[in-house]
Amino acid sequence: MVLFTLSLFSTQVVFALNKDEATDQYRGQLVEYGLDAETAQKKAGEDVSALIDNMEASQYDLDVALDNLEKRVSSLMTSDSRLDEAETVLNDSKQLIRDFLDLPAQDYLDVQNTTAGVPPRVLALEDFEIAKTKAMDVITRVNQILIAPNRPGEVPTGDLMEDFIPQFVRQLFRFAWIVALLSLITSGIFFILAKGNDDRVSKARSILIFTLIGFVVITLAFAVVNAITDIDFFSFI
């Protein structure tokens, strides 16, 4: 005789609840937890409505973020090194954001039953949270591209903190180094033209000393800024 053994593995299947279903189930769990029927009904209605409001608010925020992101990308110059990559990522992944925005929040609810004295909770369905995470990842990826410094020499466009300031700092350091170099050359010329004149020698020495001090200050400032930022000071193309 041949014996066949069938092993059954339990799997948890989570069904999406709409607003009314979630309210009824949550109210029942609250009553089971110890609340009276009237209080449970009131709390269930308020908590479910508040959750839906928060879910819809997160969708609205992402919709605004997508709109702002599209404007920032479209405002980049065609010569901007970030344009192609930002457009590619945004166009390839924008549907993930649209999919999340199209989810009806009131139909993506779940209720966590009371267990071992732990009060029940009403929460967004896991599918809603996953879609939200994917949408936020797209926003983050495009923002990271736009944060990267633009090619030096181009007029920066877009966000002040993410685009203009890195470009300004880069050009400021380059200008400071050029001034220091010119001052060094000037002091050398003064030394040559001094021809033993004490006043001219003293003036040339003063220029040299202040130039060296300025160069040291610029170098230290550069080291600090370079250590705490991702500004590319050495890209000239």
Steps between C-alpha positions, in 0.01 A plus 500: 500500500635837405430792736479853372552782751361842421660792686298815521681827542296794627540826318357834602286661234426866552196645329456871438218660692304803393406776742173346619646151533802628691281708731274205582788258556697750704193580712452130570861464608471802727194350666689173542787697651263642763345820369125549518311495171441876477858595579632232263277625217615860548869411527482268199346770282749765610809279469405367157425849368828636641695214340342561161577872530866419573519256211350751258731771636801281421370457146450875464854569627649259249289652222638845587853360524466341156372826350789698652749238387374511142530879501856484632605243242337690214674822612846346456696621200555251218874519567450405866676175581213388724217543251514168313533286811226686688260478206574130449440406864191718525340377177581135568370505857228767497231235454583366847402837644186514286401152614527609862306821440219305333444273801169579676612540860157416642518156338849406622443455873580222741422429865747346740300289743543521875728227633645431845368825641640710216237747374383467138619740232371619168776552247575536133518175306854376439452535123433872549817543707709307245369718216575809707858387566561433130365844409716672761806311376448651152483853647815435704695361202423800279576742784839335549577558132403867527705545817817402313707806393447632151787544257705804605456816296130446433238718659334274759126443483256347740508486876705761687650267761554205267618675183606862542704483822735215393563680171562831681742341749692329221546824306585693817791270581630514145485879503685510836778278369538715189525815715761333722704400195484850352603649837797266513607604149452866594723471806770336285481787250531754785810321629658515153416868455608597851870512401611546859234760588405424859143630467432291192660194655289546813183537290585190297567306819167606647316388187677166511422443868132585465479288185644198680264552795204527262611188315517304826153620604354410159661156511367427849153620404512283188600196705208549740240557225634211293480270803136570582349543151496315169591806291726404210772767489710334232250441218556749221292337227 
